[in-house]
Amino acid sequence: MPTISTAELVRCPPRWLLVRIESSDGEIGWGEALGDLHEEVEAALQSACKKIIGRNISEIERLRQELLYGRFWRDGPVLNTVAAAIEMALWDIKGKAAGAPIHELLGGKIREKVQVYRNIWGGGAQEFAKSAVAALNEGMTAMKVSPVGPIRGIVSDADLSGMVEIVSQVRDAIGKEAKLAIDLHGRCSPSAGRRAISLVAPFDPWFVEEPMLPGDAKAMSELRNLRCSQPIPIAAGERFLNRQISLDHLFPTPAIDIIQPDISLMGLRDTFAVGLAAETAQVHLAPHCPYGPIQTAASLQIAAACPSHIAQEVQSLGGAGLPGGRSGDGWKWAFELIKKPFEIEGGFVSVRSGAKYAGLGVEICEERIGEFAEQWNPHPPTLWHTEDGARAEW
């Protein structure tokens, strides 16, 4: 039985943390960790990579269980993303060994194409509108805007006037037909979130993401009340650390309409499991995916096989290096990380099938990572403050 012969952390510009695993029979698999918390995640990944050398390449779940629960302390973004990235790489190898895309190992594809959307960027309403037009020109028919800056817990309509102006100009720029999601990024208190939704409702939001911080029972109650009190779909889930937290937001009564686990945090297997549970709860799956094309490729495998999947966030369809997205603009990459980038047609990306696209379905141009290594530039944590100097949610 093939074993893990090498496992290593790979830094990929602009700020992506990859893991490369090679089996004793020469098969290579790639995974991607969260692109934040760089120092902590790098140290943990390097440690984990040493521990898995020599292990059975096919025992994915056993290794995942040990990485997640093999110590007294468990759960947290650092430990969980390490396990998820390694699991992703092992699934890539498993698919390649079987000569099939991962979605074939999950039961086969149930759709031929996947709707995608991306964030638009700007420092003001005009820049956001320009970035939205760039997204349309790239083939997008759906996009997401984060229009709220540092915000206090109790707000007036005047405090949210900048948010309204951004959403208004973006809607004018893209027309009535394009889908526009609004990400409040957990920056609002429950009362501010309710007020914000009432103000953006006239602009026909596709959904509103994290109108308040999710989490404990009280937060779930607030989300559930908001979901039931108005018609706009509510999304959350990128901060959910594990399957249990996700299920708590689905049962016995859903607190959200769209659940957004991050495959680089929750892992491939559990993201798929959450998607199956979401189908039972009549909730849709739309995984969080703001990092590189390896994370995108893994998310698209889930999208192909999971009935509840509704749309896929993407940050890169193949490119790497440079910041990727700039205010008032579209994608700009220094080089292609994957040999055959994903292509958008009419707002959708086709599902790649057959042995040619085994595993994650992408071929990594790893020699190019070294060529552009000088563009590695992980940004420090973003710290926001309100006008009185107090910390604000980012």
Secondary structure, 3 states (H helix, E strand, C coil): CCEEEEEEEEEECCCEEEEEEEECCCCEEEEECCCCCHHHHHHHHHHHHHHHCCCECCCHHHHHHHHHHCCCCCCCHHHHHHHHHHHHHHHHHHHHHHCCEHHHHCCCCCCCEEEEEEECCCCCHHHHHHHHHHHHHCCCCEEEECCCCCCCCCCCCHHHHHHHHHHHHHHHHHCCCCEEEEECCCCCCHHHHHHHHHHHHHHCCCCEECCCCCCCHHHHHHHHHHHHHCCCCEEECCCCCCHHHHHHCCCCCCCCCEECCEHHHHCHHHHHHHHHHHHHCCCEECCECCCCHHHHHHHHHHHHHCCCECCEECCCCCEECCCEECCCCCEECCEECECCCCCEECCEEECCCCHHHCECCCCECHHHHHHCHHHCCCCCCCCEECCCCCEECC
